Amino acid sequence: MEADTKLVTGIVCSSFVTFQILFHFVSHWFSAKVCPGYNSLSIEKKIEWNSRVVSTCHSLLVGSFGLYLFLFDEPTIADPIWGDPARVKLNIATASGYLISDLLIILLNWKVIGDKFFVIHHCAALTAYYLMLVSTSVHRSLARRQGC
């Protein structure tokens, strides 16, 4: 396993665990401190609320990093299509960990937040992310073999 693959796998796993912790612990604690009405919500509403808190954290993190890459990452700016996607992979790995985490949350709380279209969306995004991560590795491997 290449170092790049190990790093991406580690980030996917770390992201998954982080977003699970956010959903199960941090959101409860933070929401109760910031929003006095949180404790009076039903269990169903708390599940939906916590899911949205995690989703917001994910979008702020991945969106901010993506914007940084777009504006300041030299390899990405120099060649957006074939440039070195190392940092882009880190962002995709973070998003993948979130999607797997959210998919698990949806499946475990199906009666409250279950929606087949969310499942389809998550699976489609994960497929696209996987293909992107694999295809850049394949292209680099082929380029090395051909002496490029």
C-alpha positions as MATLAB code, in Angstrom:
seq = 'MEADTKLVTGIVCSSFVTFQILFHFVSHWFSAKVCPGYNSLSIEKKIEWNSRVVSTCHSLLVGSFGLYLFLFDEPTIADPIWGDPARVKLNIATASGYLISDLLIILLNWKVIGDKFFVIHHCAALTAYYLMLVSTSVHRSLARRQGC';
ca = [
       0.000    0.000    0.000;
       1.473    3.341   -1.034;
       1.961    6.089    1.537;
      -0.599    8.197   -0.348;
      -3.200    5.428   -0.063;
      -2.489    4.972    3.642;
      -2.882    8.702    4.247;
      -6.177    8.882    2.354;
      -7.508    5.785    4.143;
      -6.469    7.235    7.500;
      -8.222   10.515    6.753;
     -11.414    8.740    5.654;
     -11.412    6.752    8.910;
     -10.538    9.782   11.062;
     -13.223   11.838    9.359;
     -15.781    9.072    9.928;
     -14.953    8.847   13.642;
     -14.897   12.640   14.041;
     -18.335   13.086   12.480;
     -19.748   10.224   14.573;
     -18.426   11.921   17.719;
     -19.922   15.220   16.557;
     -23.321   13.573   16.057;
     -23.441   11.455   19.219;
     -21.724   13.728   21.743;
     -20.609   17.208   20.694;
     -23.858   18.319   19.073;
     -25.892   17.319   22.171;
     -23.569   19.163   24.523;
     -23.072   22.263   22.346;
     -26.732   22.599   21.375;
     -27.889   22.343   25.000;
     -25.430   25.110   25.968;
     -26.257   27.457   23.074;
     -29.975   26.780   22.531;
     -32.028   26.488   25.736;
     -34.940   24.925   23.846;
     -32.828   21.995   22.622;
     -33.488   19.910   25.743;
     -37.250   20.203   25.258;
     -37.115   18.758   21.725;
     -38.413   15.247   21.118;
     -35.901   12.472   20.435;
     -36.843   12.597   16.739;
     -36.225   16.345   16.522;
     -32.902   15.974   18.355;
     -31.765   13.343   15.841;
     -32.684   15.629   12.957;
     -31.073   18.646   14.671;
     -27.828   16.773   15.399;
     -27.704   15.509   11.829;
     -27.980   19.079   10.562;
     -25.290   20.312   12.956;
     -22.896   17.661   11.647;
     -23.856   18.448    8.051;
     -23.153   22.131    8.644;
     -19.757   21.385   10.210;
     -18.899   19.176    7.235;
     -19.911   21.760    4.656;
     -17.968   24.535    6.418;
     -14.828   22.401    6.677;
     -14.835   20.879    3.191;
     -16.131   24.037    1.521;
     -13.513   26.253    3.166;
     -10.693   23.872    2.296;
     -11.993   23.555   -1.271;
     -12.088   27.326   -1.626;
      -8.547   27.546   -0.270;
      -7.397   24.953   -2.819;
      -9.138   26.799   -5.623;
      -7.630   30.159   -4.711;
      -4.188   29.367   -3.269;
      -2.986   25.803   -4.021;
      -0.221   26.216   -6.617;
      -0.457   22.751   -8.261;
      -4.234   23.069   -8.553;
      -4.013   26.572  -10.000;
      -1.221   25.628  -12.423;
      -3.086   22.643  -13.858;
      -6.625   22.120  -12.488;
      -7.197   18.911  -14.478;
      -3.869   17.043  -14.423;
      -2.003   18.870  -11.659;
      -0.873   17.156   -8.468;
      -4.129   16.388   -6.618;
      -2.521   15.581   -3.247;
      -4.380   18.226   -1.230;
      -7.561   17.722   -3.234;
      -7.444   14.050   -2.224;
      -7.330   15.088    1.435;
     -10.506   17.116    0.978;
     -12.216   14.260   -0.863;
     -11.138   11.835    1.865;
     -12.656   14.123    4.509;
     -15.906   14.354    2.546;
     -15.928   10.571    2.062;
     -15.601    9.973    5.799;
     -18.518   12.323    6.382;
     -20.678   10.612    3.749;
     -20.025    7.169    5.237;
     -20.757    8.531    8.721;
     -23.969   10.216    7.590;
     -25.032    7.100    5.696;
     -24.648    5.071    8.898;
     -26.615    7.688   10.867;
     -29.395    7.616    8.264;
     -29.567    3.814    8.297;
     -29.559    3.597   12.103;
     -32.263    6.279   12.383;
     -34.249    5.305    9.306;
     -37.687    5.913   10.854;
     -36.722    9.491   11.705;
     -34.444   10.700    8.892;
     -34.436    7.812    6.426;
     -34.776    8.783    2.789;
     -33.857    6.590   -0.166;
     -32.795    9.643   -2.168;
     -30.214   10.594    0.477;
     -28.881    7.033    0.334;
     -28.685    7.202   -3.474;
     -26.976   10.618   -3.257;
     -24.414    9.412   -0.720;
     -23.654    6.235   -2.692;
     -23.314    8.161   -5.971;
     -20.989   10.719   -4.371;
     -18.886    7.996   -2.732;
     -18.609    6.187   -6.073;
     -17.466    9.373   -7.813;
     -14.979   10.145   -5.031;
     -13.602    6.602   -5.109;
     -13.182    6.709   -8.880;
     -11.409   10.052   -8.629;
      -9.043    8.784   -5.963;
      -8.324    5.575   -7.879;
      -8.096    7.160  -11.326;
      -5.417    9.655  -10.291;
      -3.374    6.794   -8.835;
      -3.867    4.747  -12.009;
      -2.901    7.673  -14.250;
       0.242    8.349  -12.216;
       1.187    4.663  -12.232;
       0.742    4.438  -16.010;
       2.739    7.628  -16.516;
       5.617    6.193  -14.453;
       5.602    2.971  -16.465;
       5.681    4.896  -19.728;
       8.519    7.095  -18.501;
       6.521   10.336  -18.510;
];
